[in-house]
Amino acid sequence: MMHDRGGMMGGPRGEGMGSGIMTPDMPIPEKLQKPQSEAWVKQLDEVLALEKLSKAQYEHDSASYRASMPYMMVEPQEEYHISMITRLFEAYGVKPDGQIPPVKQTDTLNQAYKVAADLEADLIPRYERLIANAEDKTAEEVLGVILRQTRMHYRMFSHAMKIGGSFLPLHPT
């Protein structure tokens, strides 16, 4: 089932004000068997930290360059990624502790788009490995949805770089 969850701060259980971005409502049981692979859990923790970095980076860059696109389409889904991965950790009974890298400073909007595309490109193979080695169907399905969105984000930021940051600003100067 698909729900309009794209709200600016769509809630962790599917509540949110709509921006028109469709995100599946993925049920996650309150309790799941903790994965046996500590390496897999560590990789999931690293991905959560990178998703938090992505969200912070995009909020920073969107505000710094007064750029609405594609940030306004991506940021709600980043919030969704963080929420869903956090819910997986909660279901596993594991506390994530990944260190969030600092936001990168850029000099131009195109540099910001490049940083964003690189962040998304880095996440794609990580999600592919997590999915390939998932020990439960819930994680496989949830991470599969996030992977598809991550690939879309990569394409959006890559396209933004190609057109040279000609998206409209949030507010006219």
Secondary structure as GFF3:
##gff-version 3
##sequence-region A 1 173
A	DSSP	beta_strand	2	4	.	.	.	ID=ss1
A	DSSP	beta_strand	22	24	.	.	.	ID=ss2
A	DSSP	alpha_helix	38	64	.	.	.	ID=ss3
A	DSSP	alpha_helix	71	92	.	.	.	ID=ss4
A	DSSP	alpha_helix	109	132	.	.	.	ID=ss5
A	DSSP	alpha_helix	137	162	.	.	.	ID=ss6
###
